[in-house]
Amino acid sequence: MSTPPDGLPIYRVLTGPDDAVFCHRVSEAIALGYELHEGPAVTFNGERVIVAQAVVWPAQS
């Protein structure tokens, strides 16, 4: 597939608390065919750890 399904963009940043829900969202993106773009960004908002992970659709050669 040369483009992401369901009209999704080729570049996405997934964000949220560092929990199982966030991990499932990243896992679902990978299962669709996205690839991780470098490592995650992590911060603490005073209450919980917040994570951001960029994913990209692989370029077709």
N, C-alpha and C positions, 0 to 999 in steps of 0.2 A: 504494500500500500504506500503510495507516494505522499499522501497527506493524512493528517490525523483524522480519526473518525468523528462523526457527529459535529463537524464544523469547528472542532477545537483548534486553538492556535498552535503554531509550531513551537512556541516558547511559552512556558508557564512557570509561575512561581507559586508554589504551594506553601501556605503558612498556617501556623496554629500552635496550640500547646503541644509540648512533647509528650504525647500519649499514644495509646493504641489506635485511636481514630486517625491521628495524623499519619502514623506509620501505614495504616491501611490505605489512605489516600495516595501516598507515594507508591505503595506496592501496586495499586490499581493502575496508576499512570504507567508504571513499568510494564505491567501485563498488557496494556494497550499497545505498547511499542515505543514509548518514550524512553530516553536515556537520561541518567543523571548528568547534570552539568556542574562539574566540580563538587566540592563538599558543601554541606549545609552551613547556614549562618545560625548562630545560637545566641540568644540574649535572655536576660532575666528581667521581668517586669515588676519585681517586688513581691510577687505572689507565686509565679510559676515560670518555668523555662518555656520560651517561645522559640520555635524553629522555623526556618525558611529554607526550602529546597527548590532550586531551579531544575526544570526538566525540559529537554528539547527533543523534537522529532528528528530522527536521524536523516541526514542528507542522503539523497539518492544519487549514486554516481553513474 
